[in-house]
C-alpha cells in the first residue's frame, strides 16, 4: 500500500566493469532517485567470495530478489533448481 512506502528489491552484483567499481551503484542511485514506488537495495560483492555468498544465500532460501552474474554461472543455478 502507499502508506507502507516503496517496495524494496534486494540486488546483489559482482564487479563487472573493471576500473569502474562505482558504475552499478551510480545506476542504482539514479534509479532510486527517479521515482518513489520501488527502492533497490544494492549489495556489491567481491570476486574473492561473492559467488560463494550467492550460493550459500540461495541454498538457505535467503538469496536476493535479483543478482547479476557473469555468463556461464547461471547454468549451474538453473541445473540446481
N, CA, C and O atoms as a CHARMM CRD file, in Angstrom:
* protein
*
  324
    1    1 UNK  N      0.82900  -1.18200   0.00000 PROA 1      0.00000
    2    1 UNK  CA     0.00000   0.00000   0.00000 PROA 1      0.00000
    3    1 UNK  C      0.87400   1.24600   0.00000 PROA 1      0.00000
    4    1 UNK  O      2.05500   1.18700   0.34100 PROA 1      0.00000
    5    2 UNK  N      0.29300   2.35400  -0.37900 PROA 2      0.00000
    6    2 UNK  CA     1.03500   3.62000  -0.43000 PROA 2      0.00000
    7    2 UNK  C      1.57800   4.00100   0.94800 PROA 2      0.00000
    8    2 UNK  O      2.68300   4.53500   1.05200 PROA 2      0.00000
    9    3 UNK  N      0.81000   3.73000   2.00300 PROA 3      0.00000
   10    3 UNK  CA     1.24500   4.13500   3.33900 PROA 3      0.00000
   11    3 UNK  C      2.42400   3.31000   3.83000 PROA 3      0.00000
   12    3 UNK  O      3.15700   3.74200   4.71900 PROA 3      0.00000
   13    4 UNK  N      2.61100   2.13600   3.26300 PROA 4      0.00000
   14    4 UNK  CA     3.71700   1.27200   3.68100 PROA 4      0.00000
   15    4 UNK  C      5.03800   1.70500   3.06500 PROA 4      0.00000
   16    4 UNK  O      6.08900   1.19300   3.45000 PROA 4      0.00000
   17    5 UNK  N      5.00900   2.62600   2.12700 PROA 5      0.00000
   18    5 UNK  CA     6.23400   3.09900   1.48800 PROA 5      0.00000
   19    5 UNK  C      6.57100   2.29000   0.25100 PROA 5      0.00000
   20    5 UNK  O      5.77100   1.47600  -0.21100 PROA 5      0.00000
   21    6 UNK  N      7.75900   2.51800  -0.28000 PROA 6      0.00000
   22    6 UNK  CA     8.12400   1.85500  -1.53300 PROA 6      0.00000
   23    6 UNK  C      8.38500   0.36100  -1.35300 PROA 6      0.00000
   24    6 UNK  O      8.73500  -0.10000  -0.26600 PROA 6      0.00000
   25    7 UNK  N      8.20900  -0.37200  -2.42900 PROA 7      0.00000
   26    7 UNK  CA     8.58700  -1.77900  -2.45800 PROA 7      0.00000
   27    7 UNK  C     10.10600  -1.85600  -2.53100 PROA 7      0.00000
   28    7 UNK  O     10.72700  -1.15300  -3.32800 PROA 7      0.00000
   29    8 UNK  N     10.69800  -2.69400  -1.71500 PROA 8      0.00000
   30    8 UNK  CA    12.14700  -2.83200  -1.70800 PROA 8      0.00000
   31    8 UNK  C     12.55200  -4.08600  -2.46600 PROA 8      0.00000
   32    8 UNK  O     12.00100  -5.16500  -2.24900 PROA 8      0.00000
   33    9 UNK  N     13.52200  -3.92900  -3.35600 PROA 9      0.00000
   34    9 UNK  CA    14.08300  -5.03600  -4.12800 PROA 9      0.00000
   35    9 UNK  C     15.55800  -5.15400  -3.74900 PROA 9      0.00000
   36    9 UNK  O     16.31800  -4.19400  -3.88100 PROA 9      0.00000
   37   10 UNK  N     15.95700  -6.33700  -3.27700 PROA 10     0.00000
   38   10 UNK  CA    17.36400  -6.53700  -2.95200 PROA 10     0.00000
   39   10 UNK  C     18.09700  -6.99300  -4.21400 PROA 10     0.00000
   40   10 UNK  O     17.62400  -7.86700  -4.94000 PROA 10     0.00000
   41   11 UNK  N     19.24400  -6.39300  -4.45800 PROA 11     0.00000
   42   11 UNK  CA    20.01800  -6.63400  -5.68000 PROA 11     0.00000
   43   11 UNK  C     21.48400  -6.80300  -5.31000 PROA 11     0.00000
   44   11 UNK  O     22.10000  -5.90600  -4.73500 PROA 11     0.00000
   45   12 UNK  N     22.03900  -7.97400  -5.65000 PROA 12     0.00000
   46   12 UNK  CA    23.45600  -8.25000  -5.41000 PROA 12     0.00000
   47   12 UNK  C     24.16200  -8.26900  -6.75200 PROA 12     0.00000
   48   12 UNK  O     23.63400  -8.78500  -7.73700 PROA 12     0.00000
   49   13 UNK  N     25.35100  -7.70600  -6.78300 PROA 13     0.00000
   50   13 UNK  CA    26.09800  -7.64300  -8.04000 PROA 13     0.00000
   51   13 UNK  C     27.58100  -7.87800  -7.80700 PROA 13     0.00000
   52   13 UNK  O     28.14800  -7.45900  -6.79800 PROA 13     0.00000
   53   14 UNK  N     28.18900  -8.55500  -8.76000 PROA 14     0.00000
   54   14 UNK  CA    29.63700  -8.71100  -8.78900 PROA 14     0.00000
   55   14 UNK  C     30.21200  -7.48200  -9.51100 PROA 14     0.00000
   56   14 UNK  O     29.48000  -6.79400 -10.22200 PROA 14     0.00000
   57   15 UNK  N     31.50700  -7.19800  -9.33700 PROA 15     0.00000
   58   15 UNK  CA    32.12100  -6.04000 -10.01000 PROA 15     0.00000
   59   15 UNK  C     32.46900  -6.36100 -11.46400 PROA 15     0.00000
   60   15 UNK  O     33.52000  -6.94300 -11.73400 PROA 15     0.00000
   61   16 UNK  N     31.60800  -5.99100 -12.38800 PROA 16     0.00000
   62   16 UNK  CA    31.80400  -6.36600 -13.78700 PROA 16     0.00000
   63   16 UNK  C     32.53900  -5.34800 -14.63200 PROA 16     0.00000
   64   16 UNK  O     33.19200  -5.71700 -15.60700 PROA 16     0.00000
   65   17 UNK  N     32.45000  -4.07800 -14.28200 PROA 17     0.00000
   66   17 UNK  CA    33.12900  -3.05700 -15.07000 PROA 17     0.00000
   67   17 UNK  C     34.47500  -2.77400 -14.43900 PROA 17     0.00000
   68   17 UNK  O     34.56700  -1.97700 -13.50400 PROA 17     0.00000
   69   18 UNK  N     35.51100  -3.40700 -14.93000 PROA 18     0.00000
   70   18 UNK  CA    36.84900  -3.25600 -14.37200 PROA 18     0.00000
   71   18 UNK  C     37.25900  -1.78900 -14.42100 PROA 18     0.00000
   72   18 UNK  O     37.16400  -1.13400 -15.45800 PROA 18     0.00000
   73   19 UNK  N     37.71100  -1.29600 -13.29100 PROA 19     0.00000
   74   19 UNK  CA    38.12400   0.09500 -13.19400 PROA 19     0.00000
   75   19 UNK  C     36.97100   1.06000 -12.97500 PROA 19     0.00000
   76   19 UNK  O     37.18700   2.26500 -12.83700 PROA 19     0.00000
   77   20 UNK  N     35.74200   0.54100 -12.94000 PROA 20     0.00000
   78   20 UNK  CA    34.55700   1.38800 -12.73100 PROA 20     0.00000
   79   20 UNK  C     33.67200   0.76200 -11.65800 PROA 20     0.00000
   80   20 UNK  O     32.48100   0.53400 -11.86800 PROA 20     0.00000
   81   21 UNK  N     34.27300   0.49400 -10.52000 PROA 21     0.00000
   82   21 UNK  CA    33.56600  -0.21200  -9.44800 PROA 21     0.00000
   83   21 UNK  C     32.29700   0.48000  -8.98600 PROA 21     0.00000
   84   21 UNK  O     31.41400  -0.17100  -8.42700 PROA 21     0.00000
   85   22 UNK  N     32.18600   1.76400  -9.20200 PROA 22     0.00000
   86   22 UNK  CA    31.01500   2.50100  -8.71800 PROA 22     0.00000
   87   22 UNK  C     29.90300   2.59700  -9.76600 PROA 22     0.00000
   88   22 UNK  O     28.87300   3.22000  -9.50700 PROA 22     0.00000
   89   23 UNK  N     30.09100   1.99200 -10.94700 PROA 23     0.00000
   90   23 UNK  CA    29.11800   2.11500 -12.03600 PROA 23     0.00000
   91   23 UNK  C     27.73800   1.56600 -11.64800 PROA 23     0.00000
   92   23 UNK  O     26.72900   2.24400 -11.83900 PROA 23     0.00000
   93   24 UNK  N     27.68900   0.35700 -11.11000 PROA 24     0.00000
   94   24 UNK  CA    26.40200  -0.23300 -10.73300 PROA 24     0.00000
   95   24 UNK  C     25.74700   0.59600  -9.63300 PROA 24     0.00000
   96   24 UNK  O     24.54000   0.83500  -9.67000 PROA 24     0.00000
   97   25 UNK  N     26.54000   1.03500  -8.65300 PROA 25     0.00000
   98   25 UNK  CA    25.98500   1.85600  -7.57800 PROA 25     0.00000
   99   25 UNK  C     25.40300   3.14700  -8.14400 PROA 25     0.00000
  100   25 UNK  O     24.32800   3.57400  -7.72200 PROA 25     0.00000
  101   26 UNK  N     26.08900   3.76800  -9.08400 PROA 26     0.00000
  102   26 UNK  CA    25.57800   5.00500  -9.68700 PROA 26     0.00000
  103   26 UNK  C     24.25900   4.75800 -10.41000 PROA 26     0.00000
  104   26 UNK  O     23.34800   5.58300 -10.33500 PROA 26     0.00000
  105   27 UNK  N     24.14800   3.63400 -11.10500 PROA 27     0.00000
  106   27 UNK  CA    22.90100   3.30400 -11.80200 PROA 27     0.00000
  107   27 UNK  C     21.76000   3.06400 -10.81700 PROA 27     0.00000
  108   27 UNK  O     20.63600   3.51200 -11.04400 PROA 27     0.00000
  109   28 UNK  N     22.04500   2.36400  -9.73500 PROA 28     0.00000
  110   28 UNK  CA    21.02000   2.11800  -8.71600 PROA 28     0.00000
  111   28 UNK  C     20.60500   3.42800  -8.04500 PROA 28     0.00000
  112   28 UNK  O     19.41800   3.66600  -7.82200 PROA 28     0.00000
  113   29 UNK  N     21.57300   4.26500  -7.72700 PROA 29     0.00000
  114   29 UNK  CA    21.24200   5.55900  -7.11700 PROA 29     0.00000
  115   29 UNK  C     20.37800   6.39600  -8.05700 PROA 29     0.00000
  116   29 UNK  O     19.42800   7.04400  -7.61800 PROA 29     0.00000
  117   30 UNK  N     20.70200   6.38300  -9.33200 PROA 30     0.00000
  118   30 UNK  CA    19.91200   7.12700 -10.32500 PROA 30     0.00000
  119   30 UNK  C     18.48600   6.58200 -10.39800 PROA 30     0.00000
  120   30 UNK  O     17.52400   7.34700 -10.44500 PROA 30     0.00000
  121   31 UNK  N     18.36000   5.25500 -10.40700 PROA 31     0.00000
  122   31 UNK  CA    17.02800   4.64900 -10.43200 PROA 31     0.00000
  123   31 UNK  C     16.24500   5.03900  -9.18400 PROA 31     0.00000
  124   31 UNK  O     15.09600   5.46900  -9.28400 PROA 31     0.00000
  125   32 UNK  N     16.85700   4.89300  -8.00900 PROA 32     0.00000
  126   32 UNK  CA    16.16400   5.20600  -6.75400 PROA 32     0.00000
  127   32 UNK  C     15.71100   6.66400  -6.70200 PROA 32     0.00000
  128   32 UNK  O     14.64800   6.96500  -6.16000 PROA 32     0.00000
  129   33 UNK  N     16.50000   7.55400  -7.25500 PROA 33     0.00000
  130   33 UNK  CA    16.14800   8.97800  -7.25000 PROA 33     0.00000
  131   33 UNK  C     15.06300   9.30800  -8.27000 PROA 33     0.00000
  132   33 UNK  O     14.43300  10.36200  -8.18600 PROA 33     0.00000
  133   34 UNK  N     14.84000   8.41100  -9.23400 PROA 34     0.00000
  134   34 UNK  CA    13.92200   8.71000 -10.32800 PROA 34     0.00000
  135   34 UNK  C     12.44800   8.50200  -9.99200 PROA 34     0.00000
  136   34 UNK  O     11.57500   8.96400 -10.72700 PROA 34     0.00000
  137   35 UNK  N     12.16400   7.81300  -8.88900 PROA 35     0.00000
  138   35 UNK  CA    10.77000   7.51300  -8.56400 PROA 35     0.00000
  139   35 UNK  C     10.68000   7.08200  -7.11300 PROA 35     0.00000
  140   35 UNK  O     11.70600   6.93900  -6.44700 PROA 35     0.00000
  141   36 UNK  N      9.47500   6.87400  -6.61500 PROA 36     0.00000
  142   36 UNK  CA     9.31000   6.55900  -5.20800 PROA 36     0.00000
  143   36 UNK  C      8.57700   5.26800  -4.91600 PROA 36     0.00000
  144   36 UNK  O      8.32000   4.96000  -3.75200 PROA 36     0.00000
  145   37 UNK  N      8.23300   4.50500  -5.94100 PROA 37     0.00000
  146   37 UNK  CA     7.45000   3.29100  -5.71200 PROA 37     0.00000
  147   37 UNK  C      8.30000   2.05200  -5.44500 PROA 37     0.00000
  148   37 UNK  O      7.85000   1.11600  -4.78500 PROA 37     0.00000
  149   38 UNK  N      9.52500   2.04900  -5.95600 PROA 38     0.00000
  150   38 UNK  CA    10.42600   0.91200  -5.78400 PROA 38     0.00000
  151   38 UNK  C     11.77500   1.43600  -5.32900 PROA 38     0.00000
  152   38 UNK  O     12.29600   2.40500  -5.88000 PROA 38     0.00000
  153   39 UNK  N     12.33600   0.78600  -4.31800 PROA 39     0.00000
  154   39 UNK  CA    13.67400   1.13000  -3.85100 PROA 39     0.00000
  155   39 UNK  C     14.55500  -0.09300  -4.02600 PROA 39     0.00000
  156   39 UNK  O     14.19500  -1.18700  -3.59000 PROA 39     0.00000
  157   40 UNK  N     15.70400   0.08200  -4.65700 PROA 40     0.00000
  158   40 UNK  CA    16.66100  -1.00100  -4.83600 PROA 40     0.00000
  159   40 UNK  C     17.72500  -0.88200  -3.75100 PROA 40     0.00000
  160   40 UNK  O     18.35700   0.16200  -3.59200 PROA 40     0.00000
  161   41 UNK  N     17.91000  -1.97300  -3.00900 PROA 41     0.00000
  162   41 UNK  CA    18.98300  -2.03700  -2.02100 PROA 41     0.00000
  163   41 UNK  C     20.10800  -2.86000  -2.63300 PROA 41     0.00000
  164   41 UNK  O     19.94600  -4.05500  -2.87600 PROA 41     0.00000
  165   42 UNK  N     21.23500  -2.22900  -2.87900 PROA 42     0.00000
  166   42 UNK  CA    22.36300  -2.84700  -3.57500 PROA 42     0.00000
  167   42 UNK  C     23.38600  -3.38800  -2.59600 PROA 42     0.00000
  168   42 UNK  O     23.76300  -2.72200  -1.63200 PROA 42     0.00000
  169   43 UNK  N     23.83000  -4.61400  -2.86200 PROA 43     0.00000
  170   43 UNK  CA    24.97100  -5.19700  -2.16700 PROA 43     0.00000
  171   43 UNK  C     26.01200  -5.52400  -3.22200 PROA 43     0.00000
  172   43 UNK  O     25.77200  -6.33500  -4.11700 PROA 43     0.00000
  173   44 UNK  N     27.17000  -4.88700  -3.11200 PROA 44     0.00000
  174   44 UNK  CA    28.25900  -5.15600  -4.04800 PROA 44     0.00000
  175   44 UNK  C     29.12300  -6.27500  -3.48400 PROA 44     0.00000
  176   44 UNK  O     29.67100  -6.16000  -2.38800 PROA 44     0.00000
  177   45 UNK  N     29.23500  -7.34400  -4.23600 PROA 45     0.00000
  178   45 UNK  CA    30.03700  -8.49100  -3.82200 PROA 45     0.00000
  179   45 UNK  C     31.44700  -8.37000  -4.38900 PROA 45     0.00000
  180   45 UNK  O     31.68500  -7.60000  -5.31900 PROA 45     0.00000
  181   46 UNK  N     32.36700  -9.12300  -3.83100 PROA 46     0.00000
  182   46 UNK  CA    33.74500  -9.13200  -4.31800 PROA 46     0.00000
  183   46 UNK  C     34.03200 -10.45400  -5.00300 PROA 46     0.00000
  184   46 UNK  O     33.39800 -11.46900  -4.71700 PROA 46     0.00000
  185   47 UNK  N     34.99800 -10.42900  -5.91300 PROA 47     0.00000
  186   47 UNK  CA    35.34500 -11.65000  -6.63900 PROA 47     0.00000
  187   47 UNK  C     35.83700 -12.74900  -5.71200 PROA 47     0.00000
  188   47 UNK  O     35.58500 -13.92800  -5.96300 PROA 47     0.00000
  189   48 UNK  N     36.53600 -12.38000  -4.64200 PROA 48     0.00000
  190   48 UNK  CA    37.14700 -13.38900  -3.77600 PROA 48     0.00000
  191   48 UNK  C     36.12500 -14.30800  -3.11400 PROA 48     0.00000
  192   48 UNK  O     36.42800 -15.47300  -2.85800 PROA 48     0.00000
  193   49 UNK  N     34.92000 -13.81000  -2.83200 PROA 49     0.00000
  194   49 UNK  CA    33.94300 -14.65500  -2.14000 PROA 49     0.00000
  195   49 UNK  C     32.49800 -14.42300  -2.57400 PROA 49     0.00000
  196   49 UNK  O     31.58300 -15.00800  -1.99300 PROA 49     0.00000
  197   50 UNK  N     32.27900 -13.59200  -3.57000 PROA 50     0.00000
  198   50 UNK  CA    30.92100 -13.25100  -3.99100 PROA 50     0.00000
  199   50 UNK  C     30.10500 -14.43900  -4.46600 PROA 50     0.00000
  200   50 UNK  O     28.93800 -14.58500  -4.10400 PROA 50     0.00000
  201   51 UNK  N     30.72200 -15.28900  -5.28000 PROA 51     0.00000
  202   51 UNK  CA    29.98500 -16.46100  -5.77700 PROA 51     0.00000
  203   51 UNK  C     29.57300 -17.38300  -4.64300 PROA 51     0.00000
  204   51 UNK  O     28.46300 -17.91500  -4.63800 PROA 51     0.00000
  205   52 UNK  N     30.47700 -17.57400  -3.67100 PROA 52     0.00000
  206   52 UNK  CA    30.14000 -18.42600  -2.53100 PROA 52     0.00000
  207   52 UNK  C     29.01800 -17.81600  -1.69900 PROA 52     0.00000
  208   52 UNK  O     28.15000 -18.54000  -1.21200 PROA 52     0.00000
  209   53 UNK  N     29.02300 -16.49600  -1.53000 PROA 53     0.00000
  210   53 UNK  CA    27.95300 -15.83800  -0.77100 PROA 53     0.00000
  211   53 UNK  C     26.60700 -16.03900  -1.45100 PROA 53     0.00000
  212   53 UNK  O     25.60300 -16.28900  -0.78400 PROA 53     0.00000
  213   54 UNK  N     26.58100 -15.93200  -2.78100 PROA 54     0.00000
  214   54 UNK  CA    25.33000 -16.14300  -3.50200 PROA 54     0.00000
  215   54 UNK  C     24.86400 -17.58200  -3.33600 PROA 54     0.00000
  216   54 UNK  O     23.69700 -17.82800  -3.03200 PROA 54     0.00000
  217   55 UNK  N     25.77000 -18.53200  -3.53500 PROA 55     0.00000
  218   55 UNK  CA    25.41000 -19.95200  -3.40400 PROA 55     0.00000
  219   55 UNK  C     24.85200 -20.25800  -2.02400 PROA 55     0.00000
  220   55 UNK  O     23.83200 -20.93600  -1.90200 PROA 55     0.00000
  221   56 UNK  N     25.51500 -19.76200  -0.98500 PROA 56     0.00000
  222   56 UNK  CA    25.07400 -20.02900   0.38600 PROA 56     0.00000
  223   56 UNK  C     23.71500 -19.38800   0.66700 PROA 56     0.00000
  224   56 UNK  O     22.85500 -20.00600   1.29600 PROA 56     0.00000
  225   57 UNK  N     23.52200 -18.17000   0.21100 PROA 57     0.00000
  226   57 UNK  CA    22.26000 -17.47400   0.45700 PROA 57     0.00000
  227   57 UNK  C     21.10300 -18.15600  -0.25600 PROA 57     0.00000
  228   57 UNK  O     20.03200 -18.33500   0.32200 PROA 57     0.00000
  229   58 UNK  N     21.31600 -18.53800  -1.51000 PROA 58     0.00000
  230   58 UNK  CA    20.25800 -19.20600  -2.26800 PROA 58     0.00000
  231   58 UNK  C     19.93700 -20.56300  -1.63600 PROA 58     0.00000
  232   58 UNK  O     18.76800 -20.92300  -1.49900 PROA 58     0.00000
  233   59 UNK  N     20.96000 -21.30500  -1.25800 PROA 59     0.00000
  234   59 UNK  CA    20.74500 -22.61900  -0.63100 PROA 59     0.00000
  235   59 UNK  C     19.96700 -22.49500   0.67100 PROA 59     0.00000
  236   59 UNK  O     19.19500 -23.38800   1.02100 PROA 59     0.00000
  237   60 UNK  N     20.16500 -21.39700   1.38800 PROA 60     0.00000
  238   60 UNK  CA    19.47000 -21.17600   2.66100 PROA 60     0.00000
  239   60 UNK  C     18.09500 -20.53600   2.46700 PROA 60     0.00000
  240   60 UNK  O     17.38100 -20.29100   3.43900 PROA 60     0.00000
  241   61 UNK  N     17.72300 -20.26600   1.20900 PROA 61     0.00000
  242   61 UNK  CA    16.43600 -19.62600   0.95300 PROA 61     0.00000
  243   61 UNK  C     16.43600 -18.14600   1.31400 PROA 61     0.00000
  244   61 UNK  O     15.37500 -17.56200   1.53300 PROA 61     0.00000
  245   62 UNK  N     17.61800 -17.53500   1.37800 PROA 62     0.00000
  246   62 UNK  CA    17.73400 -16.13300   1.77200 PROA 62     0.00000
  247   62 UNK  C     18.47200 -15.31300   0.72600 PROA 62     0.00000
  248   62 UNK  O     19.11400 -14.31200   1.04600 PROA 62     0.00000
  249   63 UNK  N     18.37600 -15.74000  -0.51300 PROA 63     0.00000
  250   63 UNK  CA    19.05100 -15.01000  -1.57700 PROA 63     0.00000
  251   63 UNK  C     18.36500 -13.69800  -1.89100 PROA 63     0.00000
  252   63 UNK  O     17.25100 -13.43900  -1.43500 PROA 63     0.00000
  253   64 UNK  N     19.04000 -12.87400  -2.67500 PROA 64     0.00000
  254   64 UNK  CA    18.46500 -11.59000  -3.05800 PROA 64     0.00000
  255   64 UNK  C     17.32100 -11.78600  -4.04800 PROA 64     0.00000
  256   64 UNK  O     17.14900 -12.86900  -4.60600 PROA 64     0.00000
  257   65 UNK  N     16.54700 -10.73400  -4.25800 PROA 65     0.00000
  258   65 UNK  CA    15.49600 -10.78200  -5.27100 PROA 65     0.00000
  259   65 UNK  C     16.10900 -10.87900  -6.66300 PROA 65     0.00000
  260   65 UNK  O     15.58200 -11.56700  -7.53600 PROA 65     0.00000
  261   66 UNK  N     17.22600 -10.18400  -6.86100 PROA 66     0.00000
  262   66 UNK  CA    17.89800 -10.12100  -8.16600 PROA 66     0.00000
  263   66 UNK  C     19.39800 -10.17300  -7.92200 PROA 66     0.00000
  264   66 UNK  O     19.90500  -9.56400  -6.98100 PROA 66     0.00000
  265   67 UNK  N     20.10400 -10.90400  -8.77700 PROA 67     0.00000
  266   67 UNK  CA    21.56000 -10.79600  -8.74500 PROA 67     0.00000
  267   67 UNK  C     22.10200 -10.85100 -10.14600 PROA 67     0.00000
  268   67 UNK  O     21.51300 -11.44600 -11.04800 PROA 67     0.00000
  269   68 UNK  N     23.25500 -10.20800 -10.30600 PROA 68     0.00000
  270   68 UNK  CA    23.91600 -10.12700 -11.60300 PROA 68     0.00000
  271   68 UNK  C     25.16100 -10.98900 -11.54100 PROA 68     0.00000
  272   68 UNK  O     26.02800 -10.79300 -10.68900 PROA 68     0.00000
  273   69 UNK  N     25.23900 -11.94900 -12.45500 PROA 69     0.00000
  274   69 UNK  CA    26.41000 -12.83100 -12.50700 PROA 69     0.00000
  275   69 UNK  C     26.89900 -12.90500 -13.94100 PROA 69     0.00000
  276   69 UNK  O     26.19400 -12.53100 -14.87800 PROA 69     0.00000
  277   70 UNK  N     28.11100 -13.39100 -14.08900 PROA 70     0.00000
  278   70 UNK  CA    28.65000 -13.46900 -15.44200 PROA 70     0.00000
  279   70 UNK  C     28.11200 -14.67800 -16.18500 PROA 70     0.00000
  280   70 UNK  O     27.60000 -15.61700 -15.57400 PROA 70     0.00000
  281   71 UNK  N     28.22900 -14.65100 -17.49600 PROA 71     0.00000
  282   71 UNK  CA    27.72900 -15.73200 -18.34300 PROA 71     0.00000
  283   71 UNK  C     28.38100 -17.05400 -17.96300 PROA 71     0.00000
  284   71 UNK  O     29.57600 -17.11200 -17.67400 PROA 71     0.00000
  285   72 UNK  N     27.58800 -18.10200 -17.96800 PROA 72     0.00000
  286   72 UNK  CA    28.07500 -19.43200 -17.65100 PROA 72     0.00000
  287   72 UNK  C     27.68500 -19.87600 -16.25900 PROA 72     0.00000
  288   72 UNK  O     27.30700 -21.03200 -16.06700 PROA 72     0.00000
  289   73 UNK  N     27.76500 -18.99200 -15.28500 PROA 73     0.00000
  290   73 UNK  CA    27.43000 -19.37200 -13.92000 PROA 73     0.00000
  291   73 UNK  C     25.94800 -19.63200 -13.73900 PROA 73     0.00000
  292   73 UNK  O     25.55800 -20.46000 -12.91500 PROA 73     0.00000
  293   74 UNK  N     25.11400 -18.93000 -14.50600 PROA 74     0.00000
  294   74 UNK  CA    23.66800 -19.10600 -14.32600 PROA 74     0.00000
  295   74 UNK  C     23.23100 -20.52700 -14.62400 PROA 74     0.00000
  296   74 UNK  O     22.24600 -20.99700 -14.05300 PROA 74     0.00000
  297   75 UNK  N     23.93000 -21.21900 -15.49600 PROA 75     0.00000
  298   75 UNK  CA    23.58500 -22.59900 -15.82600 PROA 75     0.00000
  299   75 UNK  C     23.69400 -23.50300 -14.60100 PROA 75     0.00000
  300   75 UNK  O     22.86500 -24.39300 -14.41200 PROA 75     0.00000
  301   76 UNK  N     24.70700 -23.28200 -13.77200 PROA 76     0.00000
  302   76 UNK  CA    24.86300 -24.05500 -12.53600 PROA 76     0.00000
  303   76 UNK  C     23.63900 -23.88900 -11.63100 PROA 76     0.00000
  304   76 UNK  O     23.16200 -24.85600 -11.03800 PROA 76     0.00000
  305   77 UNK  N     23.13800 -22.65400 -11.53300 PROA 77     0.00000
  306   77 UNK  CA    21.97600 -22.39000 -10.66600 PROA 77     0.00000
  307   77 UNK  C     20.69400 -22.98500 -11.25700 PROA 77     0.00000
  308   77 UNK  O     19.85400 -23.51100 -10.52700 PROA 77     0.00000
  309   78 UNK  N     20.55300 -22.90000 -12.57100 PROA 78     0.00000
  310   78 UNK  CA    19.36900 -23.47700 -13.21000 PROA 78     0.00000
  311   78 UNK  C     19.35400 -24.99200 -13.05000 PROA 78     0.00000
  312   78 UNK  O     18.30400 -25.57300 -12.77600 PROA 78     0.00000
  313   79 UNK  N     20.48900 -25.62900 -13.21500 PROA 79     0.00000
  314   79 UNK  CA    20.57300 -27.09400 -13.05300 PROA 79     0.00000
  315   79 UNK  C     20.26500 -27.50600 -11.62100 PROA 79     0.00000
  316   79 UNK  O     19.68600 -28.56600 -11.38500 PROA 79     0.00000
  317   80 UNK  N     20.65100 -26.66900 -10.67000 PROA 80     0.00000
  318   80 UNK  CA    20.43900 -26.98600  -9.25700 PROA 80     0.00000
  319   80 UNK  C     19.00200 -26.72200  -8.80000 PROA 80     0.00000
  320   80 UNK  O     18.62400 -27.07600  -7.68300 PROA 80     0.00000
  321   81 UNK  N     18.20100 -26.09400  -9.67700 PROA 81     0.00000
  322   81 UNK  CA    16.80900 -25.80400  -9.32800 PROA 81     0.00000
  323   81 UNK  C     16.69700 -24.59800  -8.43400 PROA 81     0.00000
  324   81 UNK  O     15.59300 -24.21700  -8.04600 PROA 81     0.00000
